[in-house]
Amino acid sequence: MSVKKLENLLVNATEVTTGEVFQPKVSNRSYQVSAIADAGANASATVNIEVSNYETKNYEVLAQFTFSSINDSEESKIEVSRSAVRFVRARIVSISGSGMKINAVMNGGD
């Protein structure tokens, strides 16, 4: 039995930011992005999963997650990829409202 490797791309991010760059070990991966909002937040956010074969340049959007009007709840979205790229990162493109946190996780496969 093999153990799946999870990488935290973003943890409790609250503003426009770019997460740490990771090197996936396999091409079969899944990404989960979660938005958590406090009561009365009425918050929205757009989060990209970006990939490149170069660590510091030429990032392209693999998946875009949009969350809108989240209020006193958590919402998650998942994307599966078989893209063979060398580098992966998560980036919050926009975030509005107060009391919202973004988490992004990459499942690196077996």
Secondary structure, DSSP 8 states (H G I E B T S, - for coil): -----EEEEEEEE-SSEE---B--SSS-EEEEEEEEE-TT--EEEEEEEEEESBTTB--EEEEEEEEEEE-SEEEEEEEEE----SEEEEEEEEEESSSEEEEEEEE---
